[in-house]
Amino acid sequence: MKFNYKTFDELQRDIQRLGLSIPFGEDLSCLRTEIKANRGIIPNRLATHPMEGCDGLDDGSPGELTFRRYERFAAGGAGLIWLEAVAVTPLGRSNAHQVMITEENVDRFRELVDRIRTVAQETHGHNPYIVIQLTHSGRFGVNKKIVSHYDVLDKKAGLPADFPVMTDEELDELAELYIKAAHLSYKAGFDCVDVKACHRYLLSELLASHLRDGKYGGSYENRTRFFKDVIGTIKNEVDIDLAVRINAYDAIAYPYGWGTDSEGNPALEEPKRFVQELENLGVGLFNITASTPYLLPHITRPYDQAGKFGYEPPEHQLVGVARLLNLAREIQRHIPDSVVVGTGYSWLRHFAPQVAAGVVEQGWAKVIGFGRTAFAYPDFARDILTKGEMDRSKACITCTKCAELKGAGKITGCVVRDPEIYVTPYRELMAEWAAKES
Ligand SMILES: Cc1cc2nc3c(=O)[nH]c(=O)nc-3n(C[C@H](O)[C@H](O)[C@H](O)COP(=O)(O)O)c2cc1C
């Protein structure tokens, strides 16, 4: 089913017909209220999710287009700006242009943070809460690294069954790099650091490493050890708030998935225990997502068009939206004192604000994040908060072109709504594919 609702009533009728649980609210004023997160204040309930733009410079520092993206997000008015995945080591970059924070380029990140604050102050008179997402891209990076095998993903990446897994010693060294990156993030002026635990990048894979030997594999204690050690050390050493973007479940069957049963359905006992333990360690902000776009993109980001290497979604997109919303609800209810950011709103286009208001009113999540929408329509928050609506002609149409650009490591943004910049790389990409096929 493609998005073709003309009125909110039509959308609601489908929600009912499918027997789904998706809240909505007419009154959007709850989205204008501020909320405390960790030691900071998020000035409204809307967030831009982390969205990789593949436009960093060779040394990892933010490039011209990276500045442009965050200036647009800041001017757009979201109270929480969650920076995209930033590599902690060259070996963990997703592509040659993924941003990466280092001793040498930390001042450029400082300039980026200052620029976000200045633009938001000038445009909205508020201070957005700014999170940096630290990552190692693992098997999806330029230098493929894995912490455990999963034949389906191994085959996709062309990895043989005997491809070496990172040793415990290598992971110990990586932990030091995360801690160093957290120190640098503080130096750059970020409010908060996210130790990314989602989408089956390296540390997300570690959470699912039931079959790994040694101190980081097997038992729940071992699989969560890296996180707890890193987060505990950052808490002790660095004066910065803590966040985690985490898969509520991988949608990959146990023993290869995290938060799943042997059929790949959600089994949230461990994720709930984990977020509780992280909260006890001082993490006050969680961003809930699921699965991996490299295998099951319809679960991570419900879409209308699959893109060249995708597949038609095997379910109604509203089922996917409802799944993401309900996962956030489960986690938010489990850790009511923390701030949970919900995911999965872009497919709803200009009807997302009513759902966002319903979710916040009913306490399913405290902040609502937008990913592809932020690329397509960076002013979405301003329009929701000041006009009480989104402009349907500016909304993301979930065409997957941004994901195709990212997958190819090209500068990434909205091909449809921001064509001056992103049509050219998309045309190049299509020409490259055509050349390969001929
Ligand atoms: C092009 C692209 C880049 C993304 N980059 C990141 C990222 O850096 N970190 C992350 O956690 N998620 C990333 N995501 C996932 C989004 O943050 C978000 O979870 C997903 O798009 C679903 O939200 P939406 O329906 O509002 O788009 C990316 C998604 C896309 C399509």
The ligand as an ORCA input file, in Angstrom:
! r2SCAN-3c Opt
* xyz 0 1
  C      20.230      8.254      4.458
  C      20.058      7.792      5.882
  C      21.049      8.037      6.806
  C      20.899      7.589      8.130
  N      21.914      7.813      9.046
  C      21.773      7.368     10.315
  C      22.798      7.599     11.273
  O      23.835      8.211     11.012
  N      22.603      7.098     12.529
  C      21.448      6.426     12.886
  O      21.316      6.018     14.033
  N      20.459      6.250     12.001
  C      20.581      6.709     10.737
  N      19.545      6.547      9.856
  C      18.239      6.049     10.340
  C      17.339      7.243     10.689
  O      17.888      7.997     11.743
  C      15.904      6.818     11.095
  O      15.975      5.910     12.152
  C      15.112      6.193      9.944
  O      15.256      6.913      8.753
  C      13.611      6.089     10.319
  O      13.090      7.355     10.657
  P      12.215      8.185      9.591
  O      11.028      7.323      9.270
  O      11.839      9.468     10.278
  O      13.072      8.409      8.395
  C      19.695      6.953      8.530
  C      18.688      6.727      7.573
  C      18.861      7.139      6.278
  C      17.745      6.898      5.290
*
